[in-house]
Amino acid sequence: MPTIWNEDQVTLPRLAEHLEDAGLIKVTLGSDYIGLHSPNGLYHVVLIDHERKYLRIRMTLPLDKCRSRFDKLELIQRYSFQLILSRFSLDNDDDLRVENDISFENGLIISQFMKLLNRFALLCLFLVEDDNEDGLICLEEAATQNEDADPLQLDESIPKNVVLN
């Protein structure tokens, strides 16, 4: 039976504790966010919108500053057309913002949240490593050199089935 948290149980400290208990190694709890670091240098943020009852997973990827705004908007349009369930936009620095939301209005199924988080990490990894032939997304070599790494690093001493509970 899946674990379901009611609306009042969905808090950033509780989510951060669950993510750590599930085996994610680099979890940072801020005052209004949870930061997740992947072993390949990608950084995801989980935000909470209590008013609208949504959790937002976000990542910002730096884009080549020498490329035109048209090229960047064309990239956003291509991603928006080809990749469903995620939103793509440019932030104030003309970098790529990728976002996914999950509602917790009638409760949050924790395994569903964990699956969405993992799929989001896989999507971002795909954008950086497999769909960046033109080099528009600019990460340091150290951030992308570990191609075989899991999207989010797990502590191997914790059983894998804990992630889904």
C-alpha positions as CSV (number, residue, x, y, z in Angstrom):
1,M,0.0,0.0,0.0
2,P,1.5,3.4,-1.0
3,T,2.4,5.9,1.7
4,I,0.1,9.0,1.4
5,W,0.8,12.2,3.3
6,N,-2.2,14.5,3.9
7,E,-1.8,18.2,3.0
8,D,-0.7,19.2,6.5
9,Q,2.1,16.7,6.4
10,V,3.7,18.1,3.2
11,T,6.5,20.4,4.5
12,L,10.0,21.0,3.2
13,P,11.7,19.7,6.4
14,R,9.6,16.5,6.2
15,L,10.3,16.0,2.5
16,A,14.0,16.7,3.0
17,E,14.1,14.1,5.8
18,H,12.3,11.6,3.5
19,L,14.7,12.2,0.7
20,E,17.7,11.6,3.0
21,D,16.0,8.5,4.5
22,A,15.4,7.3,0.9
23,G,19.2,7.4,0.3
24,L,19.8,10.7,-1.6
25,I,23.2,11.7,-0.4
26,K,23.4,15.5,-1.1
27,V,20.2,17.0,0.2
28,T,20.2,20.7,1.3
29,L,17.3,22.2,3.2
30,G,17.0,25.9,2.8
31,S,14.4,28.2,4.3
32,D,12.1,27.9,1.3
33,Y,13.6,25.1,-0.8
34,I,15.3,21.7,-0.9
35,G,18.4,21.5,-3.0
36,L,19.4,18.1,-4.6
37,H,22.9,17.7,-6.0
38,S,23.5,14.9,-8.6
39,P,27.0,13.3,-8.9
40,N,27.4,14.7,-12.4
41,G,27.1,18.3,-11.2
42,L,23.4,19.0,-11.9
43,Y,21.4,20.8,-9.2
44,H,17.7,20.5,-8.7
45,V,15.5,22.5,-6.4
46,V,12.1,21.5,-4.8
47,L,9.9,24.4,-3.9
48,I,6.5,24.4,-2.1
49,D,3.5,26.5,-2.9
50,H,1.2,26.1,0.1
51,E,-1.5,28.4,-1.3
52,R,-2.0,26.4,-4.5
53,K,-0.9,23.1,-3.0
54,Y,1.9,22.3,-5.5
55,L,5.4,21.1,-5.2
56,R,7.6,22.5,-8.0
57,I,10.8,20.8,-9.1
58,R,13.1,23.2,-10.9
59,M,16.5,23.3,-12.6
60,T,18.3,26.1,-14.3
61,L,20.8,25.2,-17.0
62,P,23.3,27.8,-18.2
63,L,23.1,28.7,-21.9
64,D,25.9,30.0,-24.1
65,K,26.0,33.7,-23.5
66,C,27.4,34.2,-27.0
67,R,24.4,32.7,-28.7
68,S,21.5,34.8,-29.8
69,R,18.2,35.1,-27.9
70,F,16.5,33.7,-31.0
71,D,18.6,30.5,-30.7
72,K,17.6,30.3,-27.1
73,L,13.9,30.8,-27.8
74,E,14.1,28.3,-30.6
75,L,15.5,25.8,-28.1
76,I,12.6,26.5,-25.7
77,Q,10.1,26.0,-28.5
78,R,11.6,22.7,-29.6
79,Y,11.7,21.4,-26.0
80,S,8.1,22.5,-25.3
81,F,6.9,20.8,-28.5
82,Q,8.9,17.5,-28.1
83,L,9.0,17.0,-24.3
84,I,5.7,16.7,-22.5
85,L,4.8,17.4,-18.9
86,S,7.7,19.8,-18.3
87,R,7.8,23.6,-18.7
88,F,10.7,25.3,-20.4
89,S,11.4,29.0,-20.2
90,L,14.3,31.5,-20.1
91,D,15.1,33.1,-16.7
92,N,16.2,36.7,-16.2
93,D,19.8,35.8,-17.2
94,D,18.6,34.1,-20.4
95,D,19.4,30.6,-19.0
96,L,17.1,27.6,-19.5
97,R,14.6,26.9,-16.7
98,V,13.0,23.5,-16.6
99,E,10.1,22.9,-14.2
100,N,7.7,20.1,-13.2
101,D,4.8,20.4,-10.7
102,I,3.0,17.9,-8.6
103,S,-0.2,18.7,-6.7
104,F,-0.7,17.7,-3.1
105,E,-4.2,19.1,-2.7
106,N,-5.8,15.8,-1.6
107,G,-2.6,14.4,-0.3
108,L,0.8,13.3,-1.7
109,I,1.6,9.8,-2.8
110,I,5.3,9.7,-1.8
111,S,6.2,7.0,-4.4
112,Q,4.7,9.1,-7.1
113,F,6.7,12.2,-6.0
114,M,9.9,10.1,-6.0
115,K,9.2,8.8,-9.5
116,L,8.5,12.3,-10.8
117,L,11.7,13.5,-9.1
118,N,13.7,10.7,-10.7
119,R,12.1,11.3,-14.2
120,F,12.9,15.0,-13.9
121,A,16.5,14.2,-13.1
122,L,16.7,11.8,-16.1
123,L,15.1,14.5,-18.4
124,C,17.7,17.1,-17.3
125,L,20.5,14.6,-17.8
126,F,19.2,13.9,-21.3
127,L,19.1,17.6,-22.1
128,V,22.7,18.1,-21.0
129,E,24.3,14.9,-22.3
130,D,22.2,13.6,-25.2
131,D,20.4,16.6,-26.7
132,N,23.1,19.2,-26.6
133,E,24.9,18.6,-29.8
134,D,25.0,22.3,-30.7
135,G,26.5,23.1,-27.3
136,L,23.9,25.7,-26.4
137,I,23.7,24.3,-22.8
138,C,27.1,25.2,-21.3
139,L,28.3,23.2,-18.3
140,E,31.8,22.7,-17.1
141,E,33.4,19.5,-18.2
142,A,33.4,18.2,-14.7
143,A,29.6,18.5,-14.5
144,T,29.1,16.2,-17.5
145,Q,32.0,13.8,-17.5
146,N,30.3,11.0,-15.4
147,E,27.9,9.7,-18.0
148,D,27.2,6.4,-16.2
149,A,26.1,8.1,-13.0
150,D,22.5,7.8,-11.6
151,P,20.6,11.0,-12.0
152,L,20.4,11.3,-8.2
153,Q,23.0,9.5,-6.2
154,L,21.8,7.0,-3.6
155,D,23.5,5.8,-0.5
156,E,24.0,2.1,-1.3
157,S,23.7,1.0,2.4
158,I,20.0,1.9,2.3
159,P,17.7,-0.7,0.6
160,K,16.5,0.6,-2.8
161,N,12.8,-0.2,-1.9
162,V,12.9,2.5,0.7
163,V,12.8,5.1,-2.1
164,L,9.3,4.0,-3.1
165,N,7.8,3.9,0.4
